[in-house]
Amino acid sequence: MAITDIKTYAHLDAADVESLGRELDAIEREVRESLGAADASYIRRTIAFQRFLDVGARLIIARSRTRRGWLAGTLALATAKSIENMEIGHNVSHGQWDWMNDPEIHSSTWEWDMAGLSSQWRYSHNYRHHVFTNIVGMDDDIGFGVMRVTRDQPWQPRFLLQPFQNLLLAVTFEWGIALHGLYSELDRTTSASERRAHTRAMVAKMARQARKDYGVFPLLSGRRWRRTLAADASANVLRNVWAYLVIFCGHFPDGAEKFTPEVLGAETRGEWFLRQMLGTANFDAGRVLGFLSGHLSHQIEHHLFPDLPSNRYPAIAVRVRALCEKFDLPYTTGPLARQYLLTLRTVHKLAAPDRYLTATSDDAPETASERKFDGRAIPESNGQDRAGRRGLLTALRDMPGRHNRKR
C-alpha cells in the first residue's frame, strides 16, 4: 500500500538523504537572503494589476450591450478572481511576503475573495497539508474527504458516485474548500462553544461573499442586474474549475506518492524534503500559465519552500531538477492536459471496488510502496548498489514490463 520506508523506496541511504536535505537548505537560504526590492515590487504590481482588471471587467459587464462584451467582461473577471486566489491570496496566506512587514500584504491580515475564511484555510492547508503531505489518515487533502484517490482509502459504496462528485467539486470548489477548512478547525476544538464560534465565522464569511457577488454588484447595475448576476456566477464557476484543475494536477497524477504515518517516526529534515518531492507533481507552463496558476505549476518547489515568494519558483525549479538528476530521483511533470487525464483516470478507476482493479496495491499508478521492489537490489551506500542502479528513477525504469514514463 502506501510508502512506509521512504529511503528504501527512493533507493537512497541515510547519507544521501541528508546530503539532499543540506543542498535544499542551501537553496532556501540563498533565496531568502536575496529577497529585496524587486520581489516587493513584483507583489505590489500584481495586486495593482489584479484590482485594475477586476474593476475594468465589472465596468465592461455593466456598460457593454453586446453578448461579446459580456463574454469579454466575464472572462476578465474570472481571470481577476483567479489571480487574486492563486497568485495573491494563496501565496500571501502562506507567509511568502511576511518578510516585507507590510500589514496589507501579511498572512495574518489578508482575507481572500473566496467563500472560505483565510484563517481556517491556513490551519487546514499550511499545517495539516504541508506538514503531513500525503500521509494517509493525517493529510485531509488526500481526496478532500469526498473522493478516493489511493487504494489505502477503503472502498465504500458511496465512491460509485465519485465521477459525478468530482465534477460537482470542480464547479463548487471554493465552497468545498470553505467546508474543508471548517472541518479541520472543528477537529481540533475542545468545546461546543468553540465549534459554534468557528461555524458562525464561516457562515458569516460565506454570507458576505454571496452578498457581494450576488447582491451588491447586481443591484449596482440597476435594470441590468440579471446580466451582472450571470457574469458573477459564471466568473466564479470558471475560477473554481481553474483552481480545482491546478490543485488536482499538483497532487493526484501518477507519481504523486502517498505515505503511511510510520514515515513520521524520527523523520529528519532531509526525509521531509524527500517526501515533498515524491508526493507532489508539476505541470509544464510558460510565464502566463504559471502566473495564472499562482506558480503552482511548480507544486514540487512550492511544497519544498512554501513560504518563499512564488515569483522565485521558476528559477528554483532549475536547481531542484538538477538535484533530482544528481540523486537519480523522478521529477514528476508533464503537460497540463496529460497530468489531468492521469488524475481523471485515478478518480474514475478508484470509484470501483478493489476486486475490479488489476494492478497490485503496491504497484499501481496511483498507489505504490517500497514492496514493489521486493527481491530487487537496494543501494548499500552513497546511492550505489551492486547492480549499478543509482536511485529511484533508474529502479522504476528497470522494472520488467514497465514502460518509461516522463517523470
N, C-alpha and C positions, 0 to 999 in steps of 0.2 A: 504494500500500500504506500503511504507517504514515506518520505525520506526520514530515517531516524539517525543515521550516521552520515553527516554531511561531508566529512573528509573522505570517507570511503567512497561515497557517491561521486565526489568530484575528482577522485583519483589523485589526491594531494595528501601529503603528510602534514604534521603539525607545523614543521618549519616552513613549508611552502605557504600554508595559510597565513601564518603570522607575517611572513615576508610580503605577501599580497596586502595584508592589512596595513603594514608600515608604508607601502607605496601609495595606497589610497589616502592614508592620513597626511602624507606629504602633499598630495594634490590638494586636499581640502585646506591645509594650512597656507599653501601658496596662493590659492584663490582668495581666501579670506583676507590675507594680508594685502592683496592688491585691490580690494574694493575701494571705490572712491567716487569722484565727481561724475565720471562718465556713467557709472551704474545708477547713481541717484538721478541723473538727468534722464536716463532711459525710463525709469518707472514713472517719473513725473510727466514725461511726454506721452507715455502710454495712457495714463489716466486722463490727461487733457484730450488726447485723440478720441478715447472711448466716449467721453462726455460730449464732445463735439458731434461725434457720429450719432449718438443717442438723440440729441436734440434735433439734428438735421433730419434723421429718419422720421421722427414724430411730426416735424413740420411738413415733410413730403406727404406723409399719410393724411394729415389734416387738410392740406391745401390742394393736393392734386385731385383731378376729377376723372382720371382715366384708370383703367384696370392696370395698365403698365406702370403708372405712377404708384399705385397702391402696392403692386408687387415689389417694385424697387424699394419703396419705403419699408415694407415688411422684411425684406431680406437684409436691409441695412440695420434695422432694429434687432433682428436675430443675431447679426454679426456683433453689434454693440453689446448685447447681452452675453454672448459667448466670450468676448474679450473680458468683460467685467468678471464673469465667473471663473474663467480658466487662467488667464494671464495675470489678472489683478487679484480677485477675491481669494482664490485657492492659494496663490503664492504668498500674498500678504499674510494670510491666516497661518501659513507655515512659519512665519517669522523671518522670511527671506530679506525683509527690508527693515527689520528692527534695529539694525546697526546704524541706521540714519538718525535714530532718535527723533523722528518726526511723528508727533502724536496722530496725524491724519493717516499716515501710512504705517500703522503699527498693528501687530497681530492682536493686541488686546482691545483695540478700538474699532477695527474695521467690521462693518456689517454688510454682507454682500446682498446683491439683488436676486435672491432666491427665497423659496418658501421656508427653508430651514434656518435655525439660529446658528450663527458662526460659532458661538461659544460651545454649543452642543456638538457641532461637527468637529471642532478642534479635538475634543476628547476622543470621539469615536474614530477619527481619521489619523490625527497626528500621533496619538498614543496607541490605541488598540490595533490600528492597521500598520502603522510604520514601525513600531517596536516589535510587534509579533507577526510580521509579514508572512502570510500564507501558512501559518501554523494552525492546523485543523483543530477546531474547538476553542481557539483563542482569538483568531482574526475573523471578526464578523463580516469582513468584506468578501470572504470566500462565498460567493453566491448571494451575498447581501441578505442571507436568511430566507430567501424565497426560491432559490434555484440550486440545483445540484450540478457542480462543476468538477467534482472529483469523486472517484469511487469510494473514497474514505467517508463520504457522507452516505449513510444508509439510505437505500431507496425507499420511498413511501409512495402510495398510490397517487397522492396529490402532484407528484412530479410528472405524471402523464400530461398535465396541462402546462408543463414548463415552456414549450414553444410559444404558447399564447401569453403566458406570464412574461416572457422575455419581451415580446412586442409591447405589452402594456407598460412594463417598466421603462422601456425606451421613451415612450411618449410622455410618461408622467415622472421622469427621472428626478426632478427637483423635489417632488412630494415624497418619493421613495427615500431620497437621501435625508429629508427632514425627519421622517419617521425612524429611519435608521439611527440618526443622531440621538433622537429622544430615547429609543430603547436602550442604547448604550449608557445613557445617563441614568435611566431607571435601574439598570443592572447594578450600579454602584451606590444607589441611595440606601439609606438605613432607616428611613421613616416614611410614613404615609404623607406627612406634610411636605417633605422634600419632593416626593413623586408628584404631588399635586402642583407644587410650585414649578417644576420643570415642564409639566404638561401645559399649565396655563401660559407659561412663557412661549412655548412653541405654538400654541393655538393663537396667541396674540400676534406672533410674527406672521403666521400664515394669513391671518385676517388682514394685517397691514399690507401684505404683498398682494392679496387678492383685491383689496380696496383700491390700491394704487393702479394696478393694471386693468382691472375690470370695472372700476367705478370712477375714479378721479379723471383719468385721461379720456375715457369715452364721454363723460359729462362736459369736459372742456371743449369737446368737438361739436357740441350743440346738436343740430339736426343731423349731423353726420356721425353720430355716436356708434351706429352699427358698424360702420367702416373701421373706426378705430378699435372697437371691441374685437372685431375679427382679426385685425392686424396684430393686436397684442397677443391674442390667443395663439395665432399662427407662429409668431416670433418665439413665444415660449416653448411651443412644441418643437420647433426647429432647434432651438438652443438645447432643449432636453435631449433630443436624439443625438446631437453632436457630442454633448458631454458624455452620454452613455457610450457612444462609439469609442471615444478616446479612452475612457476608463476601462472598458471591457477589453480593448485591444492591448492594453498595457498589463493585463493581469490574467487573462484566460486563454490565450492561444497556446499551441503546442510549445513546450519548452519552458513555460512558467510553472515551476515545480511547487509541490506542496510538502509540508513537513509535519512531523509529529511533535508533541510538546517535549519529548525527550531531548530534542536538539538544544533546549534551553539549559540543560544541566551543565553548569560551568562554561557556558558559551563565551568564547573570547571575542574581542572586537574584530579580529580577522574572520572568525566564523560568522559573526553578524553581517559583515560586509559580503561574505561569500553567499549567505542566504539571500541577501537582497539581489545579488547579481543573478542567482539561479531562479529566483522566484518572480522575476518581472520580465517584461518584454518591451521592445521598442517597435516603432514603425517608421518607415522611411518618409522623410518630409523635408521640403525645402524651407526657405525662410518664412514664407507666408503661411503655409500649413502649420509649421512649427509654432509660429506666433499665435495663430488661432486656436491651437490646442493647449495654450499655456506652456509651451515647450514640453508637454507631457508625451510628445513623440519620443522624448528621451526619458522614458519611465525608469530605465535602469539607473541612469545618472541621478534622477530625482530621488530614488529610494536610497541611493548611496549617500547623497548630500541633500536632504530635504529642505534644509534651511539656508542653502546657498542660492543667490539670485538666479532665476530661471534663464536670464539672458546669457549666462555663462555656460549653460549645459552643452551647446554645440561644441565649444572648444574643449570642455571636459571630456566629452564623448570620444574625441580622438585619442586621448590618453588612456581612457578606460578600455577602449577597444584594443589598444596596443598591449595593455596588461593581460587582456583575455588571450591574445596571441602568445604572449610570453609564458603564461601558465597553462596554455592549451585548454582554455575554457570556452564554452559556446557563448557567443554574443548574439542573443536571440533577437532578430529583427527581420523585417520584410516589408513589402508594400502594404499599405493600409488595407486594401481590399483583401489581400491574402490573409492577413492577420485576423480580419473579422470573419472571413469564411471558416478559418480554423476554429475560431471561438464559437461560431454558429453551429459547426459540426458537433462540438462538445455539448452545447446546450441541448441540441436535439437528440443526440445519441444517449446521453445520460438520463433522458426522460424515461427510458425503458428500463425494466428490471435487469439486474446483472446477468440473469440466465440467458438473456438475448445478446449479450456482448461477447465478442470473440477474443480480443486481446486479454492477456493476463492482468491482474490487478497491480502487478509490479512493473509491467512493461507495456503500458498503453500510452497513446499520445498525450492524454490529459492527466494520467496518474502513473507515477514511476517511483521506484525506490532503488536503494543500493542492491537489493536482492536480484535485480535484473542481471547483475554481473556475477552471480554465484558461479564458482568454478573457474572464474577468469582471474588472471593475474592482477594484483593491486600493487601500486608503487610501494617500494620498500623505503625509499628515501629520496629527497630532492626531486620529487615528481618523475622519477625514472623507475621502470620495472624491468624485469628480465626480458620481457617481450619487446622492449623498446618503446612501449606506449608511454607518452608523457603525461597525459591528463584526460579529462572527461571528453573533450571534443574528439580526440582520436579513438577513445574507447567506444563512443557512440557510433562512429563511422565504421569501426571494425566489427561490430556485432553482425553475425550472419543474418542474411535475409533483410537487412535494414538498408533502405535507400538513403543516400546522402540528402540531408535537408539543409537549407540555408538557416543557420542558427546564429 
